[in-house]
Amino acid sequence: MKLKQGQQGLTFFGLLIVGILLAFAGVIFAQFVPTYIEFMAVEKAVQKASEGTTVAEVRSIFDKAAQIDDITTITGKDLEVGKQGDRVVVSFDYQREIPLVGPAYLVMKYTGSSK
């Protein structure tokens, strides 16, 4: 006695839905990656800027590094500069918005400080 097995797989409509979802995720990922790369550049510039001794010097060092690394989201004026013991600590906090559909946005909040 043979049992009939039904076909298994994805229908064309199902394939179309999966393709649309993957394309949507790809577009969002393609917009997210540059913001993360810029965040990494900001962290590197903050580490470099923390070598300064005065607030003006820290901001100047950051602005020069930002110009080299093409950082446009944050400037030296946006940094919070303080001291912890004898070390200069530089911290930052900013957010980036990626428009999705209509009034919907993907908001990424980036924070960090020098070690």
Biotite code that builds the C-alpha atoms (Angstrom):
import biotite.structure as struc

atoms = struc.array([
    struc.Atom([0.000, 0.000, 0.000], chain_id="A", res_id=1, res_name="MET", atom_name="CA", element="C"),
    struc.Atom([1.478, 3.335, -1.118], chain_id="A", res_id=2, res_name="LYS", atom_name="CA", element="C"),
    struc.Atom([0.641, 6.566, 0.620], chain_id="A", res_id=3, res_name="LEU", atom_name="CA", element="C"),
    struc.Atom([0.415, 9.702, -1.478], chain_id="A", res_id=4, res_name="LYS", atom_name="CA", element="C"),
    struc.Atom([2.578, 12.524, -0.251], chain_id="A", res_id=5, res_name="GLN", atom_name="CA", element="C"),
    struc.Atom([1.609, 16.087, -1.075], chain_id="A", res_id=6, res_name="GLY", atom_name="CA", element="C"),
    struc.Atom([4.111, 18.416, -2.596], chain_id="A", res_id=7, res_name="GLN", atom_name="CA", element="C"),
    struc.Atom([6.086, 20.507, -0.205], chain_id="A", res_id=8, res_name="GLN", atom_name="CA", element="C"),
    struc.Atom([7.614, 23.852, -0.918], chain_id="A", res_id=9, res_name="GLY", atom_name="CA", element="C"),
    struc.Atom([6.909, 27.511, -1.329], chain_id="A", res_id=10, res_name="LEU", atom_name="CA", element="C"),
    struc.Atom([4.224, 28.823, -3.626], chain_id="A", res_id=11, res_name="THR", atom_name="CA", element="C"),
    struc.Atom([4.919, 31.677, -5.996], chain_id="A", res_id=12, res_name="PHE", atom_name="CA", element="C"),
    struc.Atom([2.876, 34.018, -3.793], chain_id="A", res_id=13, res_name="PHE", atom_name="CA", element="C"),
    struc.Atom([4.841, 32.904, -0.722], chain_id="A", res_id=14, res_name="GLY", atom_name="CA", element="C"),
    struc.Atom([8.113, 33.404, -2.588], chain_id="A", res_id=15, res_name="LEU", atom_name="CA", element="C"),
    struc.Atom([6.976, 36.881, -3.583], chain_id="A", res_id=16, res_name="LEU", atom_name="CA", element="C"),
    struc.Atom([6.174, 37.807, 0.039], chain_id="A", res_id=17, res_name="ILE", atom_name="CA", element="C"),
    struc.Atom([9.519, 36.455, 1.268], chain_id="A", res_id=18, res_name="VAL", atom_name="CA", element="C"),
    struc.Atom([11.319, 38.380, -1.491], chain_id="A", res_id=19, res_name="GLY", atom_name="CA", element="C"),
    struc.Atom([9.578, 41.630, -0.582], chain_id="A", res_id=20, res_name="ILE", atom_name="CA", element="C"),
    struc.Atom([10.407, 41.185, 3.113], chain_id="A", res_id=21, res_name="LEU", atom_name="CA", element="C"),
    struc.Atom([14.055, 40.436, 2.307], chain_id="A", res_id=22, res_name="LEU", atom_name="CA", element="C"),
    struc.Atom([14.257, 43.485, 0.025], chain_id="A", res_id=23, res_name="ALA", atom_name="CA", element="C"),
    struc.Atom([12.746, 45.687, 2.749], chain_id="A", res_id=24, res_name="PHE", atom_name="CA", element="C"),
    struc.Atom([15.225, 44.332, 5.310], chain_id="A", res_id=25, res_name="ALA", atom_name="CA", element="C"),
    struc.Atom([18.072, 44.890, 2.836], chain_id="A", res_id=26, res_name="GLY", atom_name="CA", element="C"),
    struc.Atom([17.101, 48.526, 2.288], chain_id="A", res_id=27, res_name="VAL", atom_name="CA", element="C"),
    struc.Atom([16.940, 49.169, 6.034], chain_id="A", res_id=28, res_name="ILE", atom_name="CA", element="C"),
    struc.Atom([20.275, 47.395, 6.557], chain_id="A", res_id=29, res_name="PHE", atom_name="CA", element="C"),
    struc.Atom([21.861, 49.453, 3.757], chain_id="A", res_id=30, res_name="ALA", atom_name="CA", element="C"),
    struc.Atom([20.736, 52.644, 5.504], chain_id="A", res_id=31, res_name="GLN", atom_name="CA", element="C"),
    struc.Atom([21.781, 51.437, 8.967], chain_id="A", res_id=32, res_name="PHE", atom_name="CA", element="C"),
    struc.Atom([25.353, 50.433, 8.109], chain_id="A", res_id=33, res_name="VAL", atom_name="CA", element="C"),
    struc.Atom([26.640, 53.977, 7.300], chain_id="A", res_id=34, res_name="PRO", atom_name="CA", element="C"),
    struc.Atom([25.300, 55.307, 10.608], chain_id="A", res_id=35, res_name="THR", atom_name="CA", element="C"),
    struc.Atom([27.089, 52.548, 12.497], chain_id="A", res_id=36, res_name="TYR", atom_name="CA", element="C"),
    struc.Atom([30.320, 53.192, 10.581], chain_id="A", res_id=37, res_name="ILE", atom_name="CA", element="C"),
    struc.Atom([30.025, 56.876, 11.491], chain_id="A", res_id=38, res_name="GLU", atom_name="CA", element="C"),
    struc.Atom([29.454, 55.898, 15.144], chain_id="A", res_id=39, res_name="PHE", atom_name="CA", element="C"),
    struc.Atom([32.687, 53.895, 15.090], chain_id="A", res_id=40, res_name="MET", atom_name="CA", element="C"),
    struc.Atom([34.496, 56.937, 13.637], chain_id="A", res_id=41, res_name="ALA", atom_name="CA", element="C"),
    struc.Atom([33.005, 59.146, 16.383], chain_id="A", res_id=42, res_name="VAL", atom_name="CA", element="C"),
    struc.Atom([34.268, 56.747, 19.053], chain_id="A", res_id=43, res_name="GLU", atom_name="CA", element="C"),
    struc.Atom([37.750, 56.815, 17.512], chain_id="A", res_id=44, res_name="LYS", atom_name="CA", element="C"),
    struc.Atom([37.712, 60.635, 17.338], chain_id="A", res_id=45, res_name="ALA", atom_name="CA", element="C"),
    struc.Atom([36.548, 60.883, 20.966], chain_id="A", res_id=46, res_name="VAL", atom_name="CA", element="C"),
    struc.Atom([39.406, 58.635, 22.077], chain_id="A", res_id=47, res_name="GLN", atom_name="CA", element="C"),
    struc.Atom([41.823, 60.874, 20.203], chain_id="A", res_id=48, res_name="LYS", atom_name="CA", element="C"),
    struc.Atom([40.217, 64.049, 21.588], chain_id="A", res_id=49, res_name="ALA", atom_name="CA", element="C"),
    struc.Atom([40.501, 62.836, 25.185], chain_id="A", res_id=50, res_name="SER", atom_name="CA", element="C"),
    struc.Atom([44.244, 63.396, 24.925], chain_id="A", res_id=51, res_name="GLU", atom_name="CA", element="C"),
    struc.Atom([43.619, 67.160, 25.096], chain_id="A", res_id=52, res_name="GLY", atom_name="CA", element="C"),
    struc.Atom([44.052, 69.027, 28.364], chain_id="A", res_id=53, res_name="THR", atom_name="CA", element="C"),
    struc.Atom([41.507, 71.861, 28.047], chain_id="A", res_id=54, res_name="THR", atom_name="CA", element="C"),
    struc.Atom([37.907, 71.857, 26.834], chain_id="A", res_id=55, res_name="VAL", atom_name="CA", element="C"),
    struc.Atom([38.778, 74.029, 23.840], chain_id="A", res_id=56, res_name="ALA", atom_name="CA", element="C"),
    struc.Atom([41.669, 71.749, 22.894], chain_id="A", res_id=57, res_name="GLU", atom_name="CA", element="C"),
    struc.Atom([39.494, 68.630, 23.203], chain_id="A", res_id=58, res_name="VAL", atom_name="CA", element="C"),
    struc.Atom([36.832, 70.125, 20.945], chain_id="A", res_id=59, res_name="ARG", atom_name="CA", element="C"),
    struc.Atom([39.434, 71.307, 18.444], chain_id="A", res_id=60, res_name="SER", atom_name="CA", element="C"),
    struc.Atom([41.051, 67.856, 18.255], chain_id="A", res_id=61, res_name="ILE", atom_name="CA", element="C"),
    struc.Atom([37.631, 66.258, 17.780], chain_id="A", res_id=62, res_name="PHE", atom_name="CA", element="C"),
    struc.Atom([36.648, 68.716, 15.039], chain_id="A", res_id=63, res_name="ASP", atom_name="CA", element="C"),
    struc.Atom([39.892, 68.032, 13.153], chain_id="A", res_id=64, res_name="LYS", atom_name="CA", element="C"),
    struc.Atom([39.352, 64.268, 13.416], chain_id="A", res_id=65, res_name="ALA", atom_name="CA", element="C"),
    struc.Atom([35.702, 64.718, 12.368], chain_id="A", res_id=66, res_name="ALA", atom_name="CA", element="C"),
    struc.Atom([36.785, 66.617, 9.299], chain_id="A", res_id=67, res_name="GLN", atom_name="CA", element="C"),
    struc.Atom([39.194, 63.830, 8.325], chain_id="A", res_id=68, res_name="ILE", atom_name="CA", element="C"),
    struc.Atom([36.697, 61.007, 8.979], chain_id="A", res_id=69, res_name="ASP", atom_name="CA", element="C"),
    struc.Atom([33.741, 62.932, 7.447], chain_id="A", res_id=70, res_name="ASP", atom_name="CA", element="C"),
    struc.Atom([31.673, 62.974, 10.651], chain_id="A", res_id=71, res_name="ILE", atom_name="CA", element="C"),
    struc.Atom([28.677, 65.248, 10.095], chain_id="A", res_id=72, res_name="THR", atom_name="CA", element="C"),
    struc.Atom([26.237, 64.161, 12.797], chain_id="A", res_id=73, res_name="THR", atom_name="CA", element="C"),
    struc.Atom([28.070, 65.553, 15.807], chain_id="A", res_id=74, res_name="ILE", atom_name="CA", element="C"),
    struc.Atom([30.556, 68.393, 16.356], chain_id="A", res_id=75, res_name="THR", atom_name="CA", element="C"),
    struc.Atom([32.982, 69.350, 19.078], chain_id="A", res_id=76, res_name="GLY", atom_name="CA", element="C"),
    struc.Atom([30.332, 71.630, 20.628], chain_id="A", res_id=77, res_name="LYS", atom_name="CA", element="C"),
    struc.Atom([28.105, 68.596, 21.245], chain_id="A", res_id=78, res_name="ASP", atom_name="CA", element="C"),
    struc.Atom([30.694, 66.797, 23.383], chain_id="A", res_id=79, res_name="LEU", atom_name="CA", element="C"),
    struc.Atom([30.534, 66.710, 27.160], chain_id="A", res_id=80, res_name="GLU", atom_name="CA", element="C"),
    struc.Atom([34.011, 67.160, 28.591], chain_id="A", res_id=81, res_name="VAL", atom_name="CA", element="C"),
    struc.Atom([34.808, 66.436, 32.209], chain_id="A", res_id=82, res_name="GLY", atom_name="CA", element="C"),
    struc.Atom([37.526, 65.137, 34.477], chain_id="A", res_id=83, res_name="LYS", atom_name="CA", element="C"),
    struc.Atom([37.647, 61.888, 36.359], chain_id="A", res_id=84, res_name="GLN", atom_name="CA", element="C"),
    struc.Atom([40.582, 62.008, 38.694], chain_id="A", res_id=85, res_name="GLY", atom_name="CA", element="C"),
    struc.Atom([43.461, 63.259, 36.573], chain_id="A", res_id=86, res_name="ASP", atom_name="CA", element="C"),
    struc.Atom([42.032, 61.994, 33.247], chain_id="A", res_id=87, res_name="ARG", atom_name="CA", element="C"),
    struc.Atom([39.939, 63.952, 30.762], chain_id="A", res_id=88, res_name="VAL", atom_name="CA", element="C"),
    struc.Atom([36.703, 62.109, 29.991], chain_id="A", res_id=89, res_name="VAL", atom_name="CA", element="C"),
    struc.Atom([34.836, 62.967, 26.809], chain_id="A", res_id=90, res_name="VAL", atom_name="CA", element="C"),
    struc.Atom([31.306, 61.660, 26.306], chain_id="A", res_id=91, res_name="SER", atom_name="CA", element="C"),
    struc.Atom([28.728, 62.022, 23.553], chain_id="A", res_id=92, res_name="PHE", atom_name="CA", element="C"),
    struc.Atom([25.085, 61.248, 22.956], chain_id="A", res_id=93, res_name="ASP", atom_name="CA", element="C"),
    struc.Atom([23.195, 61.614, 19.678], chain_id="A", res_id=94, res_name="TYR", atom_name="CA", element="C"),
    struc.Atom([20.540, 59.915, 17.607], chain_id="A", res_id=95, res_name="GLN", atom_name="CA", element="C"),
    struc.Atom([19.963, 59.201, 13.927], chain_id="A", res_id=96, res_name="ARG", atom_name="CA", element="C"),
    struc.Atom([16.580, 58.748, 12.270], chain_id="A", res_id=97, res_name="GLU", atom_name="CA", element="C"),
    struc.Atom([15.936, 56.704, 9.151], chain_id="A", res_id=98, res_name="ILE", atom_name="CA", element="C"),
    struc.Atom([12.557, 57.334, 7.516], chain_id="A", res_id=99, res_name="PRO", atom_name="CA", element="C"),
    struc.Atom([10.714, 54.086, 6.778], chain_id="A", res_id=100, res_name="LEU", atom_name="CA", element="C"),
    struc.Atom([7.168, 54.596, 5.522], chain_id="A", res_id=101, res_name="VAL", atom_name="CA", element="C"),
    struc.Atom([5.035, 57.686, 6.042], chain_id="A", res_id=102, res_name="GLY", atom_name="CA", element="C"),
    struc.Atom([5.369, 58.839, 9.654], chain_id="A", res_id=103, res_name="PRO", atom_name="CA", element="C"),
    struc.Atom([7.364, 55.743, 10.723], chain_id="A", res_id=104, res_name="ALA", atom_name="CA", element="C"),
    struc.Atom([11.062, 56.165, 11.531], chain_id="A", res_id=105, res_name="TYR", atom_name="CA", element="C"),
    struc.Atom([13.818, 53.880, 12.704], chain_id="A", res_id=106, res_name="LEU", atom_name="CA", element="C"),
    struc.Atom([15.609, 55.756, 15.510], chain_id="A", res_id=107, res_name="VAL", atom_name="CA", element="C"),
    struc.Atom([19.115, 54.764, 16.590], chain_id="A", res_id=108, res_name="MET", atom_name="CA", element="C"),
    struc.Atom([20.521, 56.299, 19.759], chain_id="A", res_id=109, res_name="LYS", atom_name="CA", element="C"),
    struc.Atom([24.281, 56.327, 20.052], chain_id="A", res_id=110, res_name="TYR", atom_name="CA", element="C"),
    struc.Atom([26.133, 57.053, 23.288], chain_id="A", res_id=111, res_name="THR", atom_name="CA", element="C"),
    struc.Atom([29.698, 56.598, 24.368], chain_id="A", res_id=112, res_name="GLY", atom_name="CA", element="C"),
    struc.Atom([32.649, 58.057, 26.192], chain_id="A", res_id=113, res_name="SER", atom_name="CA", element="C"),
    struc.Atom([36.394, 57.871, 26.292], chain_id="A", res_id=114, res_name="SER", atom_name="CA", element="C"),
    struc.Atom([37.853, 55.189, 28.517], chain_id="A", res_id=115, res_name="LYS", atom_name="CA", element="C"),
])
